[in-house]
Each structure stands twice: as C-alpha cells, then as structure tokens.
Amino acid sequence: MNDINWSEELLDSAKFNKKEENLVRHGAKSLAQSWHLGALYIRWKKLKGYREPPTPNCQSSFLEWEHRLAKGDFYIRNEEDFSYPDW
C-alpha cells in the first residue's frame, strides 16, 4: 500500500467537490484542512477496501498486576543493569 498514490486515485474517482479537489492537489494550509484531508484519505481507504488491523487488547487490571507481583513475574533492576559514564 506504500507505493500507491492515494491522492491521484482519489482525483481520478471524481467523488468529491471543487474545494476537496483543491485541498488534495495543494495540501492543507490549516488544522481544519488537515482534518478534512485525513477524512478524504479514510474515505479513499474505504472505497478501496483497505482495513486497519485490529488493535490488541493491552488492558489489564490492578488485580492481575497484584497477582503477577505476588508470583514474582516482574524483573527488578539492580546496580549491574545500569551503565554509568566514566567521568
């Protein structure tokens, strides 16, 4: 997907108005325009059928953390883990 010029493909699809065409051709000049340009990119991805991979569930609870702490699953750093400059 990195070698595809999404803006050219979007311009060829003609699924936008004149303001959006100007935005795609010349780029965003403000924060609001950058949001609009991002929305146009998302629209292009939906038209092409590209899907983002689902985000992994990285959530944990305090109870899980306490169980891991009680079992000793955490590595505790000691003095040998650090390197100090020779000043």
C-alpha positions as a Markdown table, in Angstrom:
| # | Residue | x | y | z |
|---|---|---|---|---|
| 1 | Met | 0.0 | 0.0 | 0.0 |
| 2 | Asn | 3.0 | 2.3 | 0.4 |
| 3 | Asp | 3.7 | 2.6 | -3.3 |
| 4 | Ile | 0.1 | 3.8 | -4.2 |
| 5 | Asn | -0.5 | 7.5 | -4.8 |
| 6 | Trp | -3.9 | 7.7 | -3.0 |
| 7 | Ser | -4.4 | 11.4 | -3.9 |
| 8 | Glu | -4.2 | 10.7 | -7.6 |
| 9 | Glu | -6.5 | 7.7 | -7.3 |
| 10 | Leu | -9.0 | 9.9 | -5.4 |
| 11 | Leu | -8.8 | 12.6 | -8.0 |
| 12 | Asp | -9.5 | 10.1 | -10.7 |
| 13 | Ser | -12.6 | 8.8 | -8.9 |
| 14 | Ala | -14.3 | 12.2 | -9.1 |
| 15 | Lys | -16.1 | 11.5 | -5.8 |
| 16 | Phe | -15.6 | 15.0 | -4.3 |
| 17 | Asn | -16.3 | 18.7 | -4.8 |
| 18 | Lys | -14.1 | 21.5 | -6.1 |
| 19 | Lys | -13.0 | 22.5 | -2.6 |
| 20 | Glu | -11.8 | 19.0 | -1.8 |
| 21 | Glu | -10.1 | 18.8 | -5.2 |
| 22 | Asn | -8.1 | 21.9 | -4.4 |
| 23 | Leu | -7.3 | 20.5 | -0.9 |
| 24 | Val | -6.0 | 17.2 | -2.4 |
| 25 | Arg | -4.0 | 19.0 | -5.1 |
| 26 | His | -2.4 | 21.7 | -3.0 |
| 27 | Gly | -2.4 | 20.3 | 0.5 |
| 28 | Ala | -3.6 | 21.6 | 3.8 |
| 29 | Lys | -2.9 | 25.1 | 5.0 |
| 30 | Ser | -4.7 | 24.9 | 8.4 |
| 31 | Leu | -5.5 | 22.4 | 11.1 |
| 32 | Ala | -9.1 | 22.1 | 9.9 |
| 33 | Gln | -8.0 | 21.5 | 6.4 |
| 34 | Ser | -5.6 | 18.8 | 7.6 |
| 35 | Trp | -8.5 | 17.1 | 9.4 |
| 36 | His | -10.5 | 17.3 | 6.2 |
| 37 | Leu | -7.6 | 15.8 | 4.2 |
| 38 | Gly | -7.4 | 13.0 | 6.7 |
| 39 | Ala | -11.1 | 12.3 | 6.3 |
| 40 | Leu | -10.6 | 12.2 | 2.5 |
| 41 | Tyr | -7.8 | 9.6 | 3.0 |
| 42 | Ile | -10.0 | 7.5 | 5.2 |
| 43 | Arg | -12.8 | 7.8 | 2.5 |
| 44 | Trp | -10.3 | 6.6 | -0.1 |
| 45 | Lys | -9.3 | 3.6 | 2.0 |
| 46 | Lys | -12.9 | 2.6 | 2.5 |
| 47 | Leu | -13.5 | 2.9 | -1.3 |
| 48 | Lys | -10.5 | 0.7 | -1.9 |
| 49 | Gly | -11.5 | -1.8 | 0.8 |
| 50 | Tyr | -8.3 | -1.3 | 2.9 |
| 51 | Arg | -8.8 | -2.3 | 6.6 |
| 52 | Glu | -6.7 | -1.4 | 9.5 |
| 53 | Pro | -5.5 | -4.4 | 11.6 |
| 54 | Pro | -7.4 | -4.6 | 14.9 |
| 55 | Thr | -5.6 | -3.1 | 17.9 |
| 56 | Pro | -4.6 | -5.6 | 20.5 |
| 57 | Asn | -6.2 | -5.5 | 23.9 |
| 58 | Cys | -3.4 | -4.2 | 26.2 |
| 59 | Gln | -5.7 | -3.5 | 29.1 |
| 60 | Ser | -5.0 | -5.1 | 32.5 |
| 61 | Ser | -6.5 | -4.7 | 35.9 |
| 62 | Phe | -4.9 | -3.9 | 39.3 |
| 63 | Leu | -5.9 | -7.4 | 40.5 |
| 64 | Glu | -3.9 | -9.0 | 37.7 |
| 65 | Trp | -0.9 | -6.8 | 38.5 |
| 66 | Glu | -1.1 | -7.7 | 42.2 |
| 67 | His | -1.1 | -11.5 | 41.2 |
| 68 | Arg | 1.9 | -11.0 | 39.0 |
| 69 | Leu | 3.7 | -9.1 | 41.7 |
| 70 | Ala | 2.9 | -11.8 | 44.3 |
| 71 | Lys | 4.3 | -14.5 | 41.9 |
| 72 | Gly | 7.4 | -12.5 | 41.2 |
| 73 | Asp | 6.8 | -12.1 | 37.4 |
| 74 | Phe | 8.4 | -8.7 | 37.4 |
| 75 | Tyr | 12.1 | -8.2 | 36.9 |
| 76 | Ile | 13.6 | -5.8 | 39.4 |
| 77 | Arg | 16.6 | -3.9 | 38.2 |
| 78 | Asn | 19.8 | -3.8 | 40.2 |
| 79 | Glu | 23.0 | -1.9 | 40.0 |
| 80 | Glu | 24.5 | -4.1 | 37.3 |
| 81 | Asp | 21.7 | -3.2 | 34.9 |
| 82 | Phe | 22.9 | 0.4 | 34.6 |
| 83 | Ser | 25.9 | 1.8 | 33.0 |
| 84 | Tyr | 27.4 | 5.0 | 34.2 |
| 85 | Pro | 29.8 | 7.3 | 32.4 |
| 86 | Asp | 33.4 | 7.4 | 33.4 |
| 87 | Trp | 33.7 | 11.0 | 34.4 |
